[in-house]
Amino acid sequence: MFVFDYGYLIVAGVFSVIGYIIQQTLRGKFKKYNQMGLQQRMSGREVAEAMLQHYGIADVQVVEGRGFLTDHYNPVNRTVSLSPEVYQNASVSAAAVAAHECGHAVQHAKSYAWLQMRSALVPVVKFSAMAQQWLLILAFITLNTMPSIMLITIVAFAATTLFSLVTLPVEFDASRRGLAWLDQSGVARGAEYDGAKDALWWAAMTYVAAALSSLVMVLYLVFRYMAATRD
């Protein structure tokens, strides 16, 4: 059996707990605001289509996906995929999520630099993510005999960390665009707007937690590498 040192397990455990708490809070916020109806009575699909039309984006299709909170924008096939709860419901949660995902479509249409950078990193991150598990096991086993393996592992983790950090401005900007449109269009104002903002803030916190966890993990691996090479 491969044994990692306690430091790694503690760091991973702490951030797993933090991530879980944020995810559960987000689910609670979504359910809360999913029960708050919109005065405009627009479903998530209608909100998305209206926002895309406002920005003159005619080549993006709004489709219904599967699962809970699986909403996303796909820049490859140009689709805004909304989960059933968002696609069908006329609620504050649905409007917030739909507007956020359309915010990504607007970023794409306007060649938003951070989105382009994140898209360019995808192939590298996919490869790094696949290799990380095995590299990490090997790195801890050979830390005292072949510390270079740990250095390679650090590079792999650094790639995903960079992706997580680049994702932050992309997600915050998409929410900013979505909230601005909800307010300016009159789709969500007053308590509805405040609820949408609250829901998207907690959604953003999931990305913040992931980025912070990834950054701390890289720093921890760097310290372990430096300690091994110093001995």
C-alpha positions, -999 to +999 in steps of 0.1 A: +000+000+000+013+035-009+015+058+021+014+096+018+028+117+046+004+132+071+009+167+057-005+159+023-035+141+039-042+170+062-041+196+034-063+175+011-087+167+040-091+203+051-099+216+016-122+187+009-142+197+039-142+233+029-153+224-006-181+202+007-194+230+029-195+254+000-212+229-023-239+222+003-244+260+009-247+265-028-273+238-031-292+253-003-291+288-019-302+273-052-332+256-036-341+287-017-341+310-047-356+283-069-388+288-048-387+326-054-406+332-086-398+359-111-424+386-116-416+385-153-424+347-152-396+339-176-381+304-176-344+299-176-346+291-213-365+323-220-340+343-200-311+328-218-327+334-252-336+369-244-301+378-232-285+362-263-309+381-285-300+414-267-263+409-275-270+399-311-257+364-306-276+343-331-253+313-334-257+299-299-284+274-291-300+270-257-306+233-249-318+213-219-292+192-202-293+165-175-285+164-138-285+190-110-265+222-114-248+209-146-253+241-164-225+252-188-215+270-220-198+249-246-177+271-269-170+242-293-206+235-304-218+269-292-246+258-269-258+270-235-268+238-217-292+243-188-302+217-162-339+208-161-345+229-130-330+260-147-343+254-182-379+249-172-385+270-141-393+307-138-374+314-106-346+336-094-322+307-094-330+298-129-326+334-141-293+338-123-278+306-137-291+312-172-278+347-173-244+336-160-240+309-186-250+334-213-223+357-198-198+331-211-214+332-245-210+370-245-174+366-235-168+342-264-185+366-288-164+395-276-131+374-276-126+379-238-089+374-232-092+354-200-117+330-217-094+325-246-065+318-222-085+292-203-096+275-236-059+274-247-050+256-214-076+229-217-055+203-236-026+207-212-048+205-182-065+173-194-031+156-198-018+169-165-050+158-146-047+123-160-010+120-150-012+136-115-025+106-096+002+082-107+029+109-105+019+118-070+021+082-058+055+077-075+068+111-062+062+102-026+077+068-029+108+080-046+111+114-028+144+106-011+160+087-039+146+104-071+133+139-061+132+148-098+099+128-099+084+152-074+096+181-095+077+167-125+047+162-103+049+199-092+048+210-129+017+188-135-001+203-105+011+238-114-007+234-148-040+227-132-035+254-106-029+280-134-061+268-150-080+272-117-066+307-112-074+318-148-109+304-143-116+329-115-118+361-136-138+342-163-164+331-138-166+364-119-169+383-152-197+360-165-216+367-133-210+404-136-223+404-172-253+383-163-263+403-133-259+436-152-283+423-179-308+410-154-309+445-138-309+466-170-335+444-187-358+445-157-359+407-156-347+407-119-348+437-097-350+444-060-352+413-039-350+391-071-317+408-081-303+404-046-312+367-046-296+362-080-264+380-068-263+359-036-267+326-056-240+335-081-216+346-053-218+312-037-213+296-071-182+317-075-169+305-041-167+270-054-141+281-079-123+302-053-121+272-030-108+250-058-082+275-069-070+280-033-068+243-027-048+237-058-024+266-050-018+254-014-012+219-027+014+231-052+031+251-025+031+221-001+047+199-028+073+225-035+082+226+002+085+189+003+107+189-028+130+216-013+132+197+020+142+165+002+168+181-019+183+200+010+189+169+031 
